[in-house]
Amino acid sequence: HVQLVESGGGVVQSGDSLRIPCVSSGISVSVNDMSWYSETPGKERELVAGITTEGSVNYADSAKGRFTISRDNAWNTLYLQMNNLDPEDTGIYYCRSSRSSWSEIITHWGQGTQVTVSS
């Protein structure tokens, strides 16, 4: 049974930092492409940051220079370090895993964690 469990969200002030983890069970973060998405009311879920199995990373333009995605293979955990937070960063942050298997892509999502940035 696969579970991705995000935590660490909360209410922070503009300019603050926050690190949110995503603990994986049932799959290994080291052999899956992992990513963080955010969702706000009225908008589609958007990619914030991703890391491939080879360690290549990519970020949304809004996250570049402020956010860092990383993983700890020993703890099977994905992280998103968010610095200099802005009210525009408010949303539910979801962890996602993705792996190719034969002719299909197997994807799992966490339940999300709410991040609220007040001005």
Buried (B, 14 or more C-beta within 10 A) or exposed (E): EEEBBBEBBEEBEEEBEBEBBBBBEEBBBBEBBBBBBBBEEEEEBBBBBBBEBEEEEBBBEBBEEBBBBBBEEEEBBBBBBBEEBEEEBBBBBBBBBBBEEEEEEEEBBBEBBEBBBEE
